[in-house]
Amino acid sequence: MSEPKATILIVDDEEANLHKLRRTFMTDYRVLAAGSGSEALELLREQPVAAIVTDQRMPGMTGVELLARSLEIRPDTVRIILTGYTEVDDLMDAINAGQVHRYITKPWEPHDLRQNLEQELERWELKRENERLARQLSEANRKLQLENRELREEVQTLRDGHGELIYASRAMKDLLALVDRVVDTDATVLIQGETGTGKELLARYIQRHSPRRNGPFVAVNCGAIPADLVESAFFGHRKGAFTGATEDREGYFQRADGGTLFLDEVGESPLELQVKLLRVLQNGEIQRVGEDQRRHIDVRVIASTNRDLGRMVDGGSFRQDLFFRLNVFSIRVPPLRARQEDVEALAQHFLKGLEGRVNKALPGFDAETLTLMRRYSWPGNVRELENEVERLAILCDPGTPVPPSALSERIRYPEPQPDDSGAGLKEQLARLERRLILDALESNDYNKSRTAQALGITRQTIISKLKQYREDSP
């Protein structure tokens, strides 16, 4: 089957000239004809054309005016104007402005006119193809940069030790024994635990030890995406699906195809997303925004939350059916205060990984430092411990164990666990005073004079209170 002929629009106010132009092009092209500029614009609004060939001198609207206005309707159309020798100078501004691609002086020969149009169409098509290839190259570069960044992050993660689970406690050994039972399956896993306990690290552990280890691992924070963008972000969209959709885009599910999608903090998901997540988990299909057909995807879902999803279901903020779909295999990561044997192992591991970044030898921790760190409750869990160790690595002298004096005040002088059942006003006020002083010290880089000034008390009072807290500490 032969390819369909390209459509061109010829414009001239004289019927004889239109007839001659039609004979010139009708063999090679589908020809539309207009006797005026306004008639030509109407035709352009009704259907696309590959080229416009117009006379310059016409009543009501000149050829240059027509071609300039045609840009608003069909910007990708080749624009050729027929003109007399005396009008050539007047066309230069239009050519320089990009409104006219080529002018041909009268009288013209049919063969030359056809050849000029063919050359211009080929040049224009080549330009569009180059632009298309440039867009593809730009998109490929963008994806390559994204993959390189993800690879660098993964390499940095492994180099820093975050890619491996560091533990010494029985609680974590029991947890890993449970996790090892599910790694070889495609079961959906729900990881629960407080913020900073390492839920994403555990999800990556499952991915690395599963049959999907060579597939992508895509992590997404469900609470960080605006509600009006979640559908496009998770399922992708077609070019032109909405304002701003200038190109086709893959969603998180497509990017994770053949691998694992980690839904971090799934409890923060808006209800609109919960409905669509349930549908994907049920049938393994997605539908991009702006498309009618569904696409099958092969993705294992691992979700995490620091919230009580069961209570959220009772309160109506989380769908019960989605909770059941996610809760196929549930894992709860214990907080660091419940596995204090891990504190030393993690701290030593983090400190060793920081030697290169701080450019000094870090042999370890003083025994008293480790004792204080084990006694602290670490409300921010492993993340808080890692941040504290980084601070210690910066502060301590090279080649010497980290002394207890380098620890943050909240760790050196931990606040006793409150028992408000029998606490009177005096005890509660004392605890509040302690918290205010220690927080102010930390905010003022442990400068006692500045802290005293900020609190409106004397420096000697600060010293006295710290001595008292030291005596009260275990």
Buried (B, 14 or more C-beta within 10 A) or exposed (E): EEEEBBBBBBBBBEEEBBEBBBEBBEEEBEBBBBBBBEBBBEBBEEEEBBBBBBBBBBEEBBBBBBBBBBBEBBEEBBBBBBBEEEBEEEBEEBBEEEBBBBBBEEEBEEEEBBEBBEEBBEEBEEEEEEEEEEEEEEEEEEEEEEEEEBEEEBEEBEEBBBBBBBBBBEBBEEBBEEBEEBBEBBEBBBBBBBEBBBBBBBBBBBBBBBEBEEBBBBBBBBEEBEEEEBBBBBBBBBEEBEEEBEEBBBBBBBBBBEBBBBBBBBBBBBEEBBEBBBBBBEEBBBBBBBBEEEBEBEBBBBBBBBBEBEEBBEEEBBBEEBBEBBBBBEBBBBBBEEBBEBBBBBBBBBBBBBBEEBEBEBEBBBEBBBBBBBEBBBEBBBBBBBBBBBEBBEEBEEEEBBBBEBBBBBBBBBBEEEEEEEEEEEBEEBBEEBEEBBEBBEEBEBBBEBBBBEBEBEBEEBEEBBEEBEEEEE
